[in-house]
Amino acid sequence: MSAPGGIAATAIDAALVLVAGLCLLCGYRVIRGPTVPDRVVALDAIATNVVAIAVLFAIKTDRGLFVTVSLVLAIIGFLSTVTVAKYVTEGDIITRWGEP
């Protein structure tokens, strides 16, 4: 399979620029977010955008390795978001047996 050309390559380039811009906007929300949940959601959006960048780069360069990298990043992003959300809501990440 070969890398896309013509209109598809232009669309991928435009999508890469758009997603990179969205990462910058989310980074602003992480820094200036009024509440902790706003910052957590912005970090999750950045993780999702990084996955999108990896997939778009895989399509552009015709390298399947980046699809695998994007899957690993998606799993890590999901687990970290769940962990931070649990910490923000409960104040503790690890629950111990026998404690209420």
N, C-alpha and C positions, 0 to 999 in steps of 0.2 A: 504494500500500500504506500502511496506517495503522499507527500505533504500537499495540502490544498493550495490552489493557485487562483488568481483572479479575484473575483468578488468574495469568495469564501475567505481568502487570506486577508482581505481588507476588513471583512466583518470580524474576524478573529482579532486582528490588531485593534480595531475600535473597541471590541469587548474587553480586551486586556487593559486598555487605557481607562475605560469606564470603571472596571472593577478596581483598578489601582486607585482611582479617584475616590471611590466609595470607601476603600480602606482608610484613606486619609481622613475622610469625614468621620468615620467611626472612631479613628484615633483621637480626633478632637473631642468626641463625646466621652471617650474613656478618660481624658484629662479633665474636661470641664463638666462632666456629668453631675447633675445636682444630687443624685442619690446613688447608693451602692448598686441597687438593681439596674439602674440605667447603665452603669459601667459594665456590669456583668453581661447585659444584653449586647452592648457594643463590642465587647470582647468576643462574644459568640458570633456576632456578625463578621468580625474580622477573620475569625477562624473559617467561617463559611466562604468568605471571599478569597482567602488563600487557597482553599480547596478548588474554587472555580479557576483561579489563576493557574494552578498546577494542571488542571484538565485542559484548559485552553492552550497552555504551553505544550502539552502532550500532543494535542491535535496539530498545532502549528509545526512542531519539529518532527512529528511522526515517530515519537519514542514512547512506547508503552510503559516504560518504567515510571513515568510521571503519573500515570493513572494509578499504579500501585501506591505511589507516594501520597497521592490525594486521598486514597481510601484510608491509609494509616492516619493521615492528618485529620480526616473526618471522625475517625474513632476516637483519637486523642482529644479533639475539640469537644465532642459530645461528653466524654467522661469528665473532662475538666469543668465543663459547664454544669453538669449535674453535681459535681463535688462542691463547686463554689456556691451554687444555689442552696445546697443542703447546709453549708456552713453559714450562709447569710440568714437563712430562716431559722435554724436550730442552734447555731453557735458551736456545734460539735460535728465532726465528720465521722468519727468512729463511735458506734454505739456498743456499749459493753453489756454482756449478758447479766440479767438480774437487776438492772437499774431501770427505773421507770422512765 
